[in-house]
Amino acid sequence: MADCRLEIDSRGVGSLTLDRPQQHNAFDDDLIVDLIDKLDQLATDSAVRIVVLRASGKSFSAGADLNWMQRMADFDEAQNYADAMQLAELMRRLNHLPKPTIARVQGAAFGGGVGLIACCDVALAAASAVFSLSEVRLGLIPAVISPYVVRAIGERAARRYMLTAERFDAAQALRLGLLHEVVDQQDLDVRLDELIEILLEAGPSAQAAAKDLILTVAGKPVERDLIEETASRIASVRVSQEGREGIAAFLEKRKPGWVKPGDV
């Protein structure tokens, strides 16, 4: 059985499911390669509009598989660097995927599992979910996930939770900015579908361009080069086929061409 399942529905919603429930969906080198391959497939499939990252069983993800970590401890530093770069590449691919991504968090997320959530555009969790940046308790550090987690929760919160490795609940994850919404477990899929419907109303090319825009401007000083870059981007989008269709649809009081009948 595959440790990761990919399903694409008629709306163009791709569900990428971590499927190692007995291991609390911890990832090893094989799962990382599989996830990268499936993310590449989703990125290049024009029929895919939205990607939902989800998990089977009680846990979202326990992070790195300890058997994998123990195995890697017997390798030299160069081999560990190459192995770590694979995980870093997974986080990069997920963070930069040119489609909207939603993390559906139904249970515990530890270590690298928190990193996966931080790399998604929207994070929705059940109120019962718990979180921990647990690496230091194992004598390790949350290295490759740190750019995304620190960006999500801020340096001040990272100083506490990366050093204490203490657990925190979904309400605290929401306050920190790791999550966008928290709902009761029984309402998780209802709210997920509502978010999907909202995302389906937007132009797919515009969403990809907006995501790239955010990654480009975040943290940069507002100087002449950045101002010119943003002006260039909106000028290009305005004359694009999708941009013209969106404006025309609004003025003509109709749904734009990218919205399938019955989607929203």
MIVODREN-482723 format. One record per residue (C-alpha): residue number from 1; x, y, z. Coordinates in nm, 3 decimals, padded with zeros to 5 digits. Each point is the difference from the previous one (the first is absolute). Layout:
<pts>
<pt><k>NUM</k><px>X</px><py>Y</py><pz>Z</pz></pt>
...
</pts>
This chain:
<pts>
<pt><k>1</k><px>00.000</px><py>00.000</py><pz>00.000</pz></pt>
<pt><k>2</k><px>00.125</px><py>00.347</py><pz>-00.088</pz></pt>
<pt><k>3</k><px>00.086</px><py>00.228</py><pz>00.293</pz></pt>
<pt><k>4</k><px>-00.148</px><py>00.296</py><pz>-00.187</pz></pt>
<pt><k>5</k><px>-00.323</px><py>00.006</py><pz>-00.203</pz></pt>
<pt><k>6</k><px>-00.096</px><py>00.249</py><pz>-00.268</pz></pt>
<pt><k>7</k><px>-00.359</px><py>00.050</py><pz>-00.115</pz></pt>
<pt><k>8</k><px>-00.134</px><py>00.271</py><pz>-00.232</pz></pt>
<pt><k>9</k><px>-00.373</px><py>00.068</py><pz>-00.010</pz></pt>
<pt><k>10</k><px>-00.220</px><py>00.143</py><pz>-00.276</pz></pt>
<pt><k>11</k><px>00.044</px><py>00.355</py><pz>00.136</pz></pt>
<pt><k>12</k><px>00.376</px><py>-00.018</py><pz>-00.039</pz></pt>
<pt><k>13</k><px>00.066</px><py>-00.042</py><pz>00.371</pz></pt>
<pt><k>14</k><px>00.305</px><py>-00.217</py><pz>00.059</pz></pt>
<pt><k>15</k><px>00.009</px><py>-00.179</py><pz>00.336</pz></pt>
<pt><k>16</k><px>00.347</px><py>-00.106</py><pz>00.110</pz></pt>
<pt><k>17</k><px>-00.039</px><py>-00.235</py><pz>00.296</pz></pt>
<pt><k>18</k><px>00.275</px><py>-00.115</py><pz>00.235</pz></pt>
<pt><k>19</k><px>-00.092</px><py>-00.363</py><pz>00.054</pz></pt>
<pt><k>20</k><px>00.220</px><py>-00.150</py><pz>00.271</pz></pt>
<pt><k>21</k><px>-00.247</px><py>00.005</py><pz>00.288</pz></pt>
<pt><k>22</k><px>00.183</px><py>-00.267</py><pz>00.199</pz></pt>
<pt><k>23</k><px>00.311</px><py>00.219</py><pz>-00.006</pz></pt>
<pt><k>24</k><px>-00.205</px><py>00.316</py><pz>00.071</pz></pt>
<pt><k>25</k><px>00.078</px><py>00.107</py><pz>-00.359</pz></pt>
<pt><k>26</k><px>00.366</px><py>00.055</py><pz>00.079</pz></pt>
<pt><k>27</k><px>00.204</px><py>00.039</py><pz>-00.316</pz></pt>
<pt><k>28</k><px>00.315</px><py>-00.179</py><pz>-00.109</pz></pt>
<pt><k>29</k><px>00.218</px><py>00.032</py><pz>-00.308</pz></pt>
<pt><k>30</k><px>-00.235</px><py>-00.208</py><pz>-00.217</pz></pt>
<pt><k>31</k><px>-00.308</px><py>00.202</py><pz>00.094</pz></pt>
<pt><k>32</k><px>00.185</px><py>00.326</py><pz>-00.062</pz></pt>
<pt><k>33</k><px>00.090</px><py>-00.106</py><pz>-00.355</pz></pt>
<pt><k>34</k><px>-00.359</px><py>-00.112</py><pz>-00.061</pz></pt>
<pt><k>35</k><px>-00.139</px><py>00.332</py><pz>00.125</pz></pt>
<pt><k>36</k><px>00.239</px><py>00.198</py><pz>-00.222</pz></pt>
<pt><k>37</k><px>-00.104</px><py>-00.206</py><pz>-00.303</pz></pt>
<pt><k>38</k><px>-00.370</px><py>00.050</py><pz>00.070</pz></pt>
<pt><k>39</k><px>00.043</px><py>00.373</py><pz>00.061</pz></pt>
<pt><k>40</k><px>00.174</px><py>00.026</py><pz>-00.337</pz></pt>
<pt><k>41</k><px>-00.295</px><py>-00.180</py><pz>-00.159</pz></pt>
<pt><k>42</k><px>-00.246</px><py>00.239</py><pz>00.164</pz></pt>
<pt><k>43</k><px>00.203</px><py>00.306</py><pz>-00.095</pz></pt>
<pt><k>44</k><px>00.000</px><py>-00.085</py><pz>-00.371</pz></pt>
<pt><k>45</k><px>-00.357</px><py>-00.131</py><pz>-00.032</pz></pt>
<pt><k>46</k><px>-00.205</px><py>00.288</py><pz>-00.141</pz></pt>
<pt><k>47</k><px>-00.322</px><py>-00.170</py><pz>00.111</pz></pt>
<pt><k>48</k><px>00.102</px><py>00.030</py><pz>00.367</pz></pt>
<pt><k>49</k><px>-00.125</px><py>00.319</py><pz>00.164</pz></pt>
<pt><k>50</k><px>00.059</px><py>-00.062</py><pz>00.371</pz></pt>
<pt><k>51</k><px>00.213</px><py>-00.239</py><pz>00.206</pz></pt>
<pt><k>52</k><px>-00.111</px><py>-00.128</py><pz>00.340</pz></pt>
<pt><k>53</k><px>00.266</px><py>-00.156</py><pz>00.222</pz></pt>
<pt><k>54</k><px>-00.163</px><py>-00.244</py><pz>00.239</pz></pt>
<pt><k>55</k><px>00.079</px><py>-00.310</py><pz>00.204</pz></pt>
<pt><k>56</k><px>-00.166</px><py>-00.327</py><pz>00.094</pz></pt>
<pt><k>57</k><px>-00.045</px><py>-00.123</py><pz>00.357</pz></pt>
<pt><k>58</k><px>00.016</px><py>00.197</py><pz>00.321</pz></pt>
<pt><k>59</k><px>00.318</px><py>00.200</py><pz>-00.066</pz></pt>
<pt><k>60</k><px>00.080</px><py>00.253</py><pz>-00.271</pz></pt>
<pt><k>61</k><px>00.373</px><py>-00.070</py><pz>00.009</pz></pt>
<pt><k>62</k><px>00.253</px><py>-00.086</py><pz>00.269</pz></pt>
<pt><k>63</k><px>00.275</px><py>00.150</py><pz>-00.214</pz></pt>
<pt><k>64</k><px>00.310</px><py>-00.204</py><pz>-00.075</pz></pt>
<pt><k>65</k><px>-00.014</px><py>-00.378</py><pz>00.045</pz></pt>
<pt><k>66</k><px>00.238</px><py>-00.083</py><pz>00.286</pz></pt>
<pt><k>67</k><px>00.111</px><py>-00.325</py><pz>-00.164</pz></pt>
<pt><k>68</k><px>00.106</px><py>00.209</py><pz>-00.299</pz></pt>
<pt><k>69</k><px>00.183</px><py>00.243</py><pz>00.231</pz></pt>
<pt><k>70</k><px>00.176</px><py>-00.286</py><pz>00.176</pz></pt>
<pt><k>71</k><px>00.105</px><py>-00.148</py><pz>-00.333</pz></pt>
<pt><k>72</k><px>00.138</px><py>00.335</py><pz>-00.118</pz></pt>
<pt><k>73</k><px>00.200</px><py>00.040</py><pz>00.321</pz></pt>
<pt><k>74</k><px>00.225</px><py>-00.281</py><pz>-00.125</pz></pt>
<pt><k>75</k><px>00.083</px><py>00.195</py><pz>-00.317</pz></pt>
<pt><k>76</k><px>00.260</px><py>00.275</py><pz>-00.030</pz></pt>
<pt><k>77</k><px>-00.073</px><py>00.373</py><pz>-00.008</pz></pt>
<pt><k>78</k><px>00.011</px><py>00.025</py><pz>-00.381</pz></pt>
<pt><k>79</k><px>-00.259</px><py>-00.278</py><pz>-00.034</pz></pt>
<pt><k>80</k><px>-00.217</px><py>00.166</py><pz>00.265</pz></pt>
<pt><k>81</k><px>00.024</px><py>00.330</py><pz>-00.187</pz></pt>
<pt><k>82</k><px>-00.123</px><py>-00.163</py><pz>-00.322</pz></pt>
<pt><k>83</k><px>-00.282</px><py>-00.167</py><pz>00.191</pz></pt>
<pt><k>84</k><px>-00.100</px><py>00.325</py><pz>00.174</pz></pt>
<pt><k>85</k><px>-00.004</px><py>00.179</py><pz>-00.334</pz></pt>
<pt><k>86</k><px>-00.275</px><py>-00.237</py><pz>-00.115</pz></pt>
<pt><k>87</k><px>-00.221</px><py>00.108</py><pz>00.290</pz></pt>
<pt><k>88</k><px>00.093</px><py>00.363</py><pz>-00.065</pz></pt>
<pt><k>89</k><px>-00.103</px><py>-00.047</py><pz>-00.363</pz></pt>
<pt><k>90</k><px>-00.336</px><py>-00.143</py><pz>00.106</pz></pt>
<pt><k>91</k><px>-00.070</px><py>00.308</py><pz>00.212</pz></pt>
<pt><k>92</k><px>00.110</px><py>00.230</py><pz>-00.282</pz></pt>
<pt><k>93</k><px>-00.221</px><py>-00.175</py><pz>-00.257</pz></pt>
<pt><k>94</k><px>-00.302</px><py>00.017</py><pz>00.228</pz></pt>
<pt><k>95</k><px>00.062</px><py>00.364</py><pz>00.093</pz></pt>
<pt><k>96</k><px>00.041</px><py>00.107</py><pz>-00.364</pz></pt>
<pt><k>97</k><px>-00.268</px><py>-00.221</py><pz>-00.156</pz></pt>
<pt><k>98</k><px>-00.177</px><py>00.222</py><pz>-00.261</pz></pt>
<pt><k>99</k><px>-00.344</px><py>-00.105</py><pz>00.127</pz></pt>
<pt><k>100</k><px>-00.183</px><py>00.095</py><pz>00.321</pz></pt>
<pt><k>101</k><px>00.075</px><py>-00.252</py><pz>00.275</pz></pt>
<pt><k>102</k><px>-00.206</px><py>-00.083</py><pz>00.307</pz></pt>
<pt><k>103</k><px>00.128</px><py>-00.197</py><pz>00.298</pz></pt>
<pt><k>104</k><px>-00.284</px><py>-00.204</py><pz>00.154</pz></pt>
<pt><k>105</k><px>00.129</px><py>-00.076</py><pz>00.349</pz></pt>
<pt><k>106</k><px>-00.213</px><py>-00.257</py><pz>00.178</pz></pt>
<pt><k>107</k><px>00.247</px><py>-00.099</py><pz>00.271</pz></pt>
<pt><k>108</k><px>00.345</px><py>00.037</py><pz>00.150</pz></pt>
<pt><k>109</k><px>00.277</px><py>00.168</py><pz>-00.198</pz></pt>
<pt><k>110</k><px>00.354</px><py>-00.019</py><pz>00.133</pz></pt>
<pt><k>111</k><px>00.335</px><py>00.111</py><pz>-00.140</pz></pt>
<pt><k>112</k><px>00.000</px><py>-00.020</py><pz>-00.377</pz></pt>
<pt><k>113</k><px>-00.378</px><py>-00.034</py><pz>00.007</pz></pt>
<pt><k>114</k><px>-00.013</px><py>00.360</py><pz>00.122</pz></pt>
<pt><k>115</k><px>00.228</px><py>00.089</py><pz>-00.290</pz></pt>
<pt><k>116</k><px>-00.244</px><py>-00.148</py><pz>-00.252</pz></pt>
<pt><k>117</k><px>-00.280</px><py>00.211</py><pz>00.147</pz></pt>
<pt><k>118</k><px>00.211</px><py>00.317</py><pz>-00.010</pz></pt>
<pt><k>119</k><px>00.071</px><py>-00.060</py><pz>-00.371</pz></pt>
<pt><k>120</k><px>-00.370</px><py>-00.008</py><pz>-00.092</pz></pt>
<pt><k>121</k><px>-00.190</px><py>00.315</py><pz>-00.098</pz></pt>
<pt><k>122</k><px>-00.298</px><py>-00.071</py><pz>00.225</pz></pt>
<pt><k>123</k><px>00.009</px><py>-00.206</py><pz>00.319</pz></pt>
<pt><k>124</k><px>-00.323</px><py>-00.138</py><pz>00.145</pz></pt>
<pt><k>125</k><px>00.002</px><py>-00.216</py><pz>00.312</pz></pt>
<pt><k>126</k><px>-00.225</px><py>-00.185</py><pz>00.238</pz></pt>
<pt><k>127</k><px>-00.021</px><py>00.152</py><pz>00.347</pz></pt>
<pt><k>128</k><px>00.138</px><py>-00.324</py><pz>00.144</pz></pt>
<pt><k>129</k><px>00.325</px><py>00.015</py><pz>-00.200</pz></pt>
<pt><k>130</k><px>00.327</px><py>00.048</py><pz>00.189</pz></pt>
<pt><k>131</k><px>00.336</px><py>00.127</py><pz>-00.119</pz></pt>
<pt><k>132</k><px>00.365</px><py>-00.011</py><pz>00.100</pz></pt>
<pt><k>133</k><px>00.335</px><py>00.099</py><pz>-00.146</pz></pt>
<pt><k>134</k><px>00.145</px><py>-00.299</py><pz>00.177</pz></pt>
<pt><k>135</k><px>00.346</px><py>-00.040</py><pz>-00.154</pz></pt>
<pt><k>136</k><px>00.217</px><py>00.128</py><pz>00.289</pz></pt>
<pt><k>137</k><px>-00.137</px><py>-00.270</py><pz>00.230</pz></pt>
<pt><k>138</k><px>00.170</px><py>-00.247</py><pz>-00.234</pz></pt>
<pt><k>139</k><px>00.320</px><py>00.202</py><pz>-00.012</pz></pt>
<pt><k>140</k><px>-00.088</px><py>00.128</py><pz>-00.347</pz></pt>
<pt><k>141</k><px>-00.111</px><py>00.335</py><pz>-00.147</pz></pt>
<pt><k>142</k><px>-00.294</px><py>00.096</py><pz>-00.229</pz></pt>
<pt><k>143</k><px>00.245</px><py>00.120</py><pz>-00.264</pz></pt>
<pt><k>144</k><px>-00.154</px><py>-00.044</py><pz>-00.346</pz></pt>
<pt><k>145</k><px>-00.349</px><py>00.098</py><pz>00.117</pz></pt>
<pt><k>146</k><px>00.122</px><py>00.309</py><pz>00.185</pz></pt>
<pt><k>147</k><px>-00.033</px><py>00.255</py><pz>-00.286</pz></pt>
<pt><k>148</k><px>-00.368</px><py>-00.086</py><pz>-00.039</pz></pt>
<pt><k>149</k><px>-00.086</px><py>-00.043</py><pz>00.367</pz></pt>
<pt><k>150</k><px>00.175</px><py>00.320</py><pz>00.110</pz></pt>
<pt><k>151</k><px>-00.174</px><py>00.187</py><pz>-00.281</pz></pt>
<pt><k>152</k><px>-00.335</px><py>-00.141</py><pz>00.119</pz></pt>
<pt><k>153</k><px>00.028</px><py>00.053</py><pz>00.377</pz></pt>
<pt><k>154</k><px>00.269</px><py>00.269</py><pz>00.026</pz></pt>
<pt><k>155</k><px>00.343</px><py>00.002</py><pz>00.157</pz></pt>
<pt><k>156</k><px>-00.122</px><py>00.066</py><pz>00.353</pz></pt>
<pt><k>157</k><px>-00.234</px><py>-00.300</py><pz>00.011</pz></pt>
<pt><k>158</k><px>00.260</px><py>-00.216</py><pz>-00.174</pz></pt>
<pt><k>159</k><px>00.250</px><py>00.079</py><pz>00.275</pz></pt>
<pt><k>160</k><px>-00.237</px><py>-00.146</py><pz>00.255</pz></pt>
<pt><k>161</k><px>-00.146</px><py>-00.301</py><pz>-00.179</pz></pt>
<pt><k>162</k><px>00.312</px><py>-00.114</py><pz>-00.183</pz></pt>
<pt><k>163</k><px>00.200</px><py>00.009</py><pz>00.324</pz></pt>
<pt><k>164</k><px>-00.256</px><py>-00.146</py><pz>00.241</pz></pt>
<pt><k>165</k><px>-00.154</px><py>-00.254</py><pz>-00.241</pz></pt>
<pt><k>166</k><px>-00.316</px><py>00.035</py><pz>00.209</pz></pt>
<pt><k>167</k><px>-00.335</px><py>-00.100</py><pz>-00.140</pz></pt>
<pt><k>168</k><px>-00.259</px><py>00.263</py><pz>-00.083</pz></pt>
<pt><k>169</k><px>-00.362</px><py>-00.033</py><pz>-00.099</pz></pt>
<pt><k>170</k><px>-00.185</px><py>00.114</py><pz>-00.311</pz></pt>
<pt><k>171</k><px>-00.122</px><py>00.319</py><pz>00.167</pz></pt>
<pt><k>172</k><px>00.361</px><py>00.101</py><pz>00.069</pz></pt>
<pt><k>173</k><px>00.106</px><py>-00.101</py><pz>-00.352</pz></pt>
<pt><k>174</k><px>-00.272</px><py>00.232</py><pz>-00.129</pz></pt>
<pt><k>175</k><px>00.125</px><py>00.287</py><pz>00.216</pz></pt>
<pt><k>176</k><px>00.358</px><py>-00.059</py><pz>-00.117</pz></pt>
<pt><k>177</k><px>-00.099</px><py>00.010</py><pz>-00.367</pz></pt>
<pt><k>178</k><px>00.079</px><py>-00.362</py><pz>-00.085</pz></pt>
<pt><k>179</k><px>-00.371</px><py>-00.060</py><pz>-00.060</pz></pt>
<pt><k>180</k><px>-00.260</px><py>00.215</py><pz>-00.169</pz></pt>
<pt><k>181</k><px>-00.310</px><py>-00.167</py><pz>00.139</pz></pt>
<pt><k>182</k><px>-00.095</px><py>-00.249</py><pz>00.270</pz></pt>
<pt><k>183</k><px>-00.330</px><py>-00.188</py><pz>-00.002</pz></pt>
<pt><k>184</k><px>-00.152</px><py>-00.294</py><pz>00.183</pz></pt>
<pt><k>185</k><px>00.107</px><py>-00.337</py><pz>-00.137</pz></pt>
<pt><k>186</k><px>-00.345</px><py>-00.075</py><pz>-00.141</pz></pt>
<pt><k>187</k><px>00.001</px><py>00.330</py><pz>-00.192</pz></pt>
<pt><k>188</k><px>00.345</px><py>-00.043</py><pz>-00.155</pz></pt>
<pt><k>189</k><px>-00.108</px><py>-00.128</py><pz>-00.341</pz></pt>
<pt><k>190</k><px>-00.297</px><py>00.236</py><pz>-00.023</pz></pt>
<pt><k>191</k><px>00.228</px><py>00.299</py><pz>00.047</pz></pt>
<pt><k>192</k><px>00.259</px><py>-00.152</py><pz>-00.233</pz></pt>
<pt><k>193</k><px>-00.259</px><py>-00.019</py><pz>-00.278</pz></pt>
<pt><k>194</k><px>-00.101</px><py>00.360</py><pz>00.064</pz></pt>
<pt><k>195</k><px>00.360</px><py>00.114</py><pz>-00.038</pz></pt>
<pt><k>196</k><px>00.039</px><py>-00.205</py><pz>-00.318</pz></pt>
<pt><k>197</k><px>-00.311</px><py>00.164</py><pz>-00.147</pz></pt>
<pt><k>198</k><px>00.137</px><py>00.346</py><pz>00.079</pz></pt>
<pt><k>199</k><px>00.333</px><py>-00.083</py><pz>-00.167</pz></pt>
<pt><k>200</k><px>-00.173</px><py>-00.140</py><pz>-00.310</pz></pt>
<pt><k>201</k><px>-00.157</px><py>00.341</py><pz>-00.067</pz></pt>
<pt><k>202</k><px>00.340</px><py>00.160</py><pz>-00.066</pz></pt>
<pt><k>203</k><px>00.201</px><py>-00.008</py><pz>-00.321</pz></pt>
<pt><k>204</k><px>00.257</px><py>-00.284</py><pz>00.012</pz></pt>
<pt><k>205</k><px>00.271</px><py>00.197</py><pz>-00.180</pz></pt>
<pt><k>206</k><px>-00.066</px><py>00.299</py><pz>00.227</pz></pt>
<pt><k>207</k><px>00.032</px><py>-00.224</py><pz>00.307</pz></pt>
<pt><k>208</k><px>00.335</px><py>-00.133</py><pz>-00.121</pz></pt>
<pt><k>209</k><px>00.118</px><py>00.354</py><pz>-00.077</pz></pt>
<pt><k>210</k><px>-00.123</px><py>00.129</py><pz>00.338</pz></pt>
<pt><k>211</k><px>00.182</px><py>-00.278</py><pz>00.182</pz></pt>
<pt><k>212</k><px>00.323</px><py>00.075</py><pz>-00.186</pz></pt>
<pt><k>213</k><px>-00.053</px><py>00.370</py><pz>00.073</pz></pt>
<pt><k>214</k><px>-00.025</px><py>-00.066</py><pz>00.373</pz></pt>
<pt><k>215</k><px>00.317</px><py>-00.209</py><pz>00.000</pz></pt>
<pt><k>216</k><px>00.177</px><py>00.276</py><pz>-00.196</pz></pt>
<pt><k>217</k><px>-00.097</px><py>00.303</py><pz>00.209</pz></pt>
<pt><k>218</k><px>-00.006</px><py>-00.152</py><pz>00.350</pz></pt>
<pt><k>219</k><px>00.262</px><py>00.156</py><pz>00.224</pz></pt>
<pt><k>220</k><px>00.144</px><py>00.226</py><pz>-00.269</pz></pt>
<pt><k>221</k><px>00.034</px><py>00.377</py><pz>00.049</pz></pt>
<pt><k>222</k><px>-00.238</px><py>00.217</py><pz>-00.202</pz></pt>
<pt><k>223</k><px>00.253</px><py>00.150</py><pz>-00.238</pz></pt>
<pt><k>224</k><px>-00.003</px><py>00.105</py><pz>-00.365</pz></pt>
<pt><k>225</k><px>00.088</px><py>-00.344</py><pz>-00.138</pz></pt>
<pt><k>226</k><px>-00.281</px><py>-00.169</py><pz>00.192</pz></pt>
<pt><k>227</k><px>-00.251</px><py>00.269</py><pz>-00.098</pz></pt>
<pt><k>228</k><px>00.089</px><py>-00.042</py><pz>-00.367</pz></pt>
<pt><k>229</k><px>-00.020</px><py>-00.378</py><pz>00.030</pz></pt>
<pt><k>230</k><px>-00.352</px><py>00.011</py><pz>00.144</pz></pt>
<pt><k>231</k><px>-00.115</px><py>00.250</py><pz>-00.266</pz></pt>
<pt><k>232</k><px>00.140</px><py>-00.224</py><pz>-00.272</pz></pt>
<pt><k>233</k><px>-00.182</px><py>-00.302</py><pz>00.140</pz></pt>
<pt><k>234</k><px>-00.344</px><py>00.161</py><pz>00.015</pz></pt>
<pt><k>235</k><px>00.044</px><py>00.146</py><pz>-00.350</pz></pt>
<pt><k>236</k><px>00.074</px><py>-00.348</py><pz>-00.133</pz></pt>
<pt><k>237</k><px>-00.299</px><py>-00.155</py><pz>00.178</pz></pt>
<pt><k>238</k><px>-00.241</px><py>00.272</py><pz>-00.117</pz></pt>
<pt><k>239</k><px>00.060</px><py>-00.084</py><pz>-00.366</pz></pt>
<pt><k>240</k><px>-00.001</px><py>-00.377</py><pz>00.052</pz></pt>
<pt><k>241</k><px>-00.287</px><py>-00.212</py><pz>-00.129</pz></pt>
<pt><k>242</k><px>-00.108</px><py>-00.089</py><pz>00.352</pz></pt>
<pt><k>243</k><px>00.018</px><py>00.361</py><pz>00.118</pz></pt>
<pt><k>244</k><px>-00.213</px><py>00.121</py><pz>-00.288</pz></pt>
<pt><k>245</k><px>-00.251</px><py>-00.280</py><pz>00.053</pz></pt>
<pt><k>246</k><px>-00.028</px><py>00.077</py><pz>00.370</pz></pt>
<pt><k>247</k><px>-00.073</px><py>00.369</py><pz>-00.055</pz></pt>
<pt><k>248</k><px>-00.247</px><py>-00.075</py><pz>-00.281</pz></pt>
<pt><k>249</k><px>-00.184</px><py>-00.255</py><pz>00.212</pz></pt>
<pt><k>250</k><px>-00.030</px><py>00.246</py><pz>00.288</pz></pt>
<pt><k>251</k><px>-00.137</px><py>00.277</py><pz>-00.221</pz></pt>
<pt><k>252</k><px>-00.238</px><py>-00.239</py><pz>-00.176</pz></pt>
<pt><k>253</k><px>-00.116</px><py>-00.141</py><pz>00.335</pz></pt>
<pt><k>254</k><px>00.084</px><py>-00.362</py><pz>-00.086</pz></pt>
<pt><k>255</k><px>00.234</px><py>-00.267</py><pz>00.127</pz></pt>
<pt><k>256</k><px>00.346</px><py>00.004</py><pz>-00.162</pz></pt>
<pt><k>257</k><px>00.096</px><py>-00.282</py><pz>-00.231</pz></pt>
<pt><k>258</k><px>00.220</px><py>-00.179</py><pz>00.254</pz></pt>
<pt><k>259</k><px>-00.297</px><py>-00.069</py><pz>00.231</pz></pt>
<pt><k>260</k><px>-00.159</px><py>-00.332</py><pz>-00.094</pz></pt>
<pt><k>261</k><px>-00.381</px><py>-00.023</py><pz>00.024</pz></pt>
<pt><k>262</k><px>-00.089</px><py>-00.144</py><pz>00.339</pz></pt>
<pt><k>263</k><px>00.342</px><py>00.069</py><pz>00.155</pz></pt>
<pt><k>264</k><px>-00.113</px><py>00.301</py><pz>00.203</pz></pt>
</pts>
